[in-house]
Amino acid sequence: MKYTSYLFILFVLFFFINSRLEAAVKITDLRCENLTNPNAIDNIKPHFSWKIKSDLPMHQQSYEIQVASDSLLMINGSADLWNSGKIDTSASVMVSYNGIGLTARSLCYWRVRVWNDQGEVSDWAPIARFGIGILDKADIQGSFIGLEGVKTPILRHKFTISGKNITFLHVNSLGYHEVYINGNKVTEDVLSPAVSQLNKRSLVNTYDVTSYLQEGENEVVIWLGQGWYKKTTFGGLYTVQDGPLVRAELDILQNGTWNTLLVTDASWEGIASGYSDTGPWMATMFAGEQENAANNPTDLNTATLDQLTWLPVVIKVVPKHEISPEMSEPNRIQETIKAKIIKKINSTTWLVDMGKSLNGWFELAFPQLSKGAKITIDYCDYLNADGTLPDQGQKDVYIASGNANEVFRNKFDSHGFRYVKISNLAVQPKLEDINAYLIHTNYQATSSFECSDPDLNAIHTMIQYTMRCLAFGGYMVDCPHIERAGYGGDGNSSTETLQTM
């Protein structure tokens, strides 16, 4: 009995020692090319990064990475693309892939575990995923399509699908786009793609639309906005053809092979939406949007869209330029800001103070309006000494449909503002009917700062919030309302340190 007790104690100690690291350590924030589960990176030699959370002090002594073509293979212990084995190094940032050669359109799964300096091994991290995008512009299928002379067209196509396989939609738009499948917006991304000089390079956004599809008939809608694709942008520097335009293909993964299900071509149809711009798009003059609400569909469900009169799209030949997957995190709404004060200027004009400056969208729920009523919305980030709103050229216009519960909200433009002047509105808006939405690149805060000096705390908060307002469209802008390009030292701010701020 005594001998058995000793064996039991030894077994418990052995189990405790070997499981201590697993219990105390978590491997988190797995990234490929500094992105979380990217659908399409721009190279065939990826790099991996991870972070370690530990209840006890530890130092990574070694790691092991496994990469597989299927998550089930990895779960069953088979890493058919790469098993690094135990590598003695503390490296955990941008570790190079060194397995079987990968190709464009590869979809891969990976995980990592680590050892500490005591030789104790952690549990495997949860399995992450990465895809390799369309790397050769010649491989992108489909034509650039749009509607002649229409600045914000809605384009659509119906298709049939069977089975539940992974399905990716590759969207190469010249101008901003939003994607809808069966009436539902795909992802929370806004103002996509990131900024590029469109006469030299355009970007491809790749969406995993598997969860949006249904057995049988489906419908894809791409809503386009001009964005940077205007001849007024820096003297036409960003424009290579009349637009906006889009090229897209829908690929389905079947038995390990991608098959193309749908491309943009002459079989698509389109309509003009109710959005247009209110002026040029260039340095110091970024104007805004006009929404004629009566010309927008009430929703993007197939039954609603079938009631509209659709036109055939036009196919455009676009001059040759580089095309590559977007490698930055997307723009997303990061914070909702409520209006703080409404001041009456006259019987139809109101000045709204949002309480702090931001870069993003404005939203206003209207009282009942008569059809055709035109509400003007002006923006600025400061007031004149006499309390009036300066004219920074930031202006939106809403033309009412006359329906109940009308709401204006930006779609393909943004503003840098704190103060908003609402004109030609006879009824004072309510504070609860006004929102602003802070938009910036979708990085996550990973650190904080606080000390005993309130002035230093305030300075840190001010700088951090300013950087949030300037992280936009894939890089650091000069200022969001009158200078949206990264001039001079702004490019130096667009570094990886921002992504981990």
N, C-alpha and C positions, 0 to 999 in steps of 0.2 A: 504493500500500500504506500509506504514511504517513497519507494522508487518511482511508483506511478505518479505520485504527487509532484515529484521533482520534474519528471518528464512534462507533466501538464504545465507547470510554471515556465519551463524553458520554452515550450510551444507558444504560450501566451506572450512571453517576452519577444520571441522571434517574430511573431505576427505583429506585435505592436511596433517594433523597430522598423519592419519593412513597410508597414502601412502608415507610419507617422507622417512621412512626406506627402503621401497621397491625400491624407486628411487635412494637412496644413497648407498645401499649395494648390493654387488654381492657376491654370494658364488661360489668359483672356486676350481679347482684342486681337484675334488672328487677322493678319492683313496680307494681301498679295499686292505688290506694287503700291503699298501704302493705302490700299482701298479695301473695304470690307465686302467680301463675297462679290467681287466684280464680275459682271456678266461678260465683259469683253475688254481685255487689256490689249495694248498695242505692240506686244512683242512675244516671241516664243521662248524667251529665257527669263521666266518670272523670278521675283525675289520675295522672300517671306519674312514677316516680322511678327513678334508676339510679346506679350507682357506677362509678368509673373506676380501673382498676389500670394503672399505668404503670411501665416500667423506667427511664424518664427523667423529670426534673422537667417538668411541663406544667401549663397552665391551660386549661380549656375556654373556648373563645371562641364557639363556635356549636354548635348541634345540629340534627338533622333527625329527625323521628318519622314513621313510616309506620304506618297502621292499615288492616287489610283484613278482609273478611268470610270469607276463606278463606286458609289458609297457602300454598296453591299459587299463588294470585294474587300474593301478596307475593314468593314465590320467583321468579316470572316478571316481577317489576318493576311490578306493578299494585297500588297501594294505593287501592282503590275507596271507602274511607270517609274517609280523611284522609291527605294528604301535606303536612306542615307547610312543606316547603321548608327552606332553610337559614335558621335563626333565630339572629341574633347576640345571644347572652346566655350567661352562665355558669350559668343556672338548671338544676338537675338534680333538684330535689326538688319533688314535687307540681305538676308542669307540667300545665296544664289541656288537656283535649281540645278541639279547635276544628274538628271535621269535620262530616260529614253527621250529622243528628240520629239518635241511637240510641233504641231502645225496649226495654221489658222483654223478657227472654229472648233478647236479642242475644248472639251468641257471636263474639268478635272476636280478631284476632291483631295483634301490634304488634312493632316493632323500632325501634332508635335507633342513630344514629352521631353522632360529635362531631368538631369541628375544634379544633386547638390554636391558640395565639396566633401560630404561624408559618404558619397557613393549611393545615397538613397535616391530612388527614382520616383517621379510623380506619376499620376494617372495620365492617360492620354487626354489632350484637349478635345473638346467637341469638334466634330468634323466640319471643316469649312470648305468653300467651293470657289473656283475661279474659272472663267472662260477666256479663251483667246478670240479676239474679234476678227473681222474681215480686214486683212492686212494689205492686200493688194487691191487698189481701187478698181482694177480691171475685173475683179471677182464680184463686185457688188452688182447685183441684178436689178432690173427695173429701170424705168426712165424717170427723169425729173418732170413732175407734173404740177400744174397749178390752174388758175383761172385767169384769163386775160384781163388785165387792168383791175383786178380785185386784190385788195391789200390784206384782207383777213378771210380767206375762203375756208369753207368746211368741205372736206373731201371724204368720200366713203366708198366702201366696197363690201359686198356680202360674200361669204365663203362657207363651205361645209367641211366639217372635221369629224373624224371618228376616232374613238379611243382617247386615252388620257396620257399623252406623251409630252415631254418637255418641249415647249414651243417658245422660240425667241423671235421678237420683232426688231429688226434693224432699221433705224430711222436716220436718214441723212438729209436734214432740212437746211435750206438757205433762208434764214429767218427763224423766228421762234416757232415751237410746235407744242401742242398737247395731244395726247393719244387717248382714245376711248375705245373700249371693247364692250359691245352689248350694252352701251349706255353708261358704263362705269369708267371713271378716269383711271388710267394706268399710272400707278405710283403717285406720291405726293410732290413730285418734282414740279417746279415752276420755272418759267423763263428759260427753257432749254432750247438749244444747246448752250454750252459755254461760249464765250467770245473768242472768235478767231478772225484773222484778216482774210475775208472770204474770197478775194481774188487770188489768194495763195493756198489756203487750206480751209476745208470744211470738216466738221466732226460728225461722227456716227454715234448715236445713243442706242444702246441695245437693252431691250426690256424683256424680262421673263414674263410672258403673258399667260402661262399655263393655267393659273388659277382663275383667270377671267373668262376662259373658254367653256363652252358647253357642247355636249354631244349634238351633232346635227348642224343647223344653220347658225352662223355667227355673223357679226358685222364689226368692221374696224372703221373708226372715224379718226381722221387727222385734221385738227383745227390749226391753221397756220396764221402767223402774224409776221409783219415785215421785220420788226426788230432792227438789227444792224444792216439788213439787206436792202438798203435804200441808196439811191443815187445822191441823196443829200448828205450822206454820212462821209464826213471828211473828204468832200469833193468826189464822191463816188468810189473811194479807195476800197471800200468793203463790198462793192457790188460787181458781180461778173455777168449778170443777166437780169432781166425784169423778174420781179418776184412778188411775194415769196414763192418758193418752189420746194418740193420734197421728192426724195427717192426712198423707197422702202421695200423690204422683202420680209416675208414671214416664213421662218424655217422651223421644221419639226424634226425632232430626234427620234429615229426609228431604227432599232437594232444597231445602235452605235453609229449611225450615219445620219447626217443632216440632209433632209430633203426640202426643197423649196415649195411651199404651198401657195404662195401669193406674192405678186410683185406689183409695183405701181406701173400702170400702162394706160392705154386709151380706154380700157373697159371701166375705169373709175369714173365717178361723177361728182359734181360739186355744186355748191351754192355760195353766194356772197353772204357773209354774216353781217351783223349790225355794227361791227367795230371798224373804225378807221382812225387815222391820226389827226392831230390838231395843229401840226406844223412840222418844220424840218427836224432832222435827227442829226445833230452835229454838236461840236464843242460849244458850250454855253447856251445851246438851244435844243433841249431834248423834249420840249413840248409835252405831249400827252396823248390821251385817247378820247375819241368821241364814240359813244355807244348809242345807236338808234335801236332801242329795246324792241320795237315792233318787228325788226328784221332778224331777231335772234330766235331760234327754236326754244320752246319752253323747257325741253330736255333733249337728250341725245339718244333716247330709246328708239328702236327701229320703227315701232308703230307711229311715233310722232314724226320721225324723219320721212316716212313713206307718204305723209300728207303734203309734203313740199314739192315744188317743181325743180327738178334737178337738171343740170346742164352737163354735157360732156366736158371732160378736162382737156387742157391743151398740153402737149408734150414740148418741152424746151430742150434745145441742145446747149449745154453749159460748157464754156471753155475749160480746158484741162487744168486741173489744180490738184494739190495733194488732198487725200481723204484718209482720215484715220480715226480710230475709236477715241471717244472722249475719255481723258484720263484724270479728270478732276471730279471731286464730289459735286453733286447737283445743288442748285439753288432750292431752298425750301423755306417755308414759313417757320420761323423760329420762336416767335413771341407774338401774342395778341395784346395790343395796347388800347386801353379804354380812354375815351375822351374825358378831359378833366373840367373844362370850362366852355360854355357857349355864350358869346357876347352878341347882342343885337346891334347891328350897325344902322340899319333902317328896316322898313317894314318887310323887305324881301331879301335882305342880305345879313349873313351871320358869320361870325368869326369863331372858329373852333381852336382851342388849345389842347393838343394831345398830351401835354405835360413834359415831353422830352422829344428830342429829334430822333429820326429813324430813317432808314432806307427801306422802302417797301411799297405796300399797297394801302389804299384807303377804301373803306366800305361805309356806305350810307344807306339805311333803310328809309324809304320815303313815306310820308303820308300819302293819301290818295291823290294822284296827279291826273290832270286831263291829258288826253292823247296829244302828243306833239309839244307838250311843255318842255322847254329847254333850260336845264339847270347847268350853271357853270361853276366849276370847282377849281380854285386857284391855290397854289401851294408855295410855301417858303419856310426856311428854317430860322428866320428871325423877323422881328417887326421894326418898322421905322420908329424914330424917337417919339413921333406923335401917335404911335399905336396902330398905324395903318400897315397893310401888308404890301411889301415891295413886289414888283413884277419881275419874277425870275424866269418867266417864260414857261413855267410848269402849269399846265392847264388841262383839265378834263372837261368834257361836255356830255351830259346825259339827256337824251331825247326820250320822253316818256311814251310808253305803249298805251297808257290808260288803264292797264290791268291793275288788279289789287296786289298789294305786297311787293311793290317794285323795289329792287335793291341794285345800287351801282357798286361795282367792285372792279378794280383794274384786272386786266388779263395779260396783255403783251407789252406793258410799260411799267415803270416804277418811278417813284419820286423820293427825293431827299427833303424832309419837311418836319416841322413841328406844328406850324400854324396852317389852317385851311380856311379859305373864304368861300362860302357857299352863296351864290347869287341867283336871284329869280325864284326863290322858294318862299311862298307866302306864309307857310306855317313853320314855326320854330321847330327844328329837329330836336329829338330827345337825346340826352347823353347816352342812354342805353342802346340807341339805334346807330351809334357811330363807333367804328373800330378801325384801328390801323394794324397792319401786319408787318413786323420786322422780317425782312428776307435777307438771308446770307447763305454762303456756301455751307454745306451740311457737315462741317467738322464738329467734333464734340469737345467740350471743355474737359481737360484732364488734370488741371491743377488750380490752385487758388492762392490768394495772398491776403494776409491780415496781420496787422501789427498794432502796437499801442498808440500810434500817432494817427488821429483821424484824418489829418491832411494827407498823409501818405496813402492811407486807404482810399480816400476820395480820388487822388491822382491816379492810382492804379485802376480803380473802377472806371474812371473817365477814359483812360487809354485803352483798356480792354474793350469797352463798349464801342469806342470809335473804330477800333480794328474790326469789330463785328460788323459795323455798318459799312465798312469799306471792302470786306471780303465778299466779292460778288462776281458772278459770271466766270468763275474759275481762276481768278487772280485778284490782286489788290488794286482797286480803282483809285484814281486821284481824289475824286469826290463824287458822290452818286448822282447829284442833280445837275451839275453843269460840266463836269469833266469825268467821263466814264472810261477813260483809257489810262493804262498804267505808265504814266510818264516818269522819266527820271528815276528817282530813288524808290518809287512805288514798287518797281519790279523786284528790288532787293527785299521788300517786305513780304513778297509772295513766296515764302520759303516754307520748308517743312515745320519750322518752329511755329508758324501760324496754325498748322493743322493739329498741333498738340497743345495749343494755348489753353 
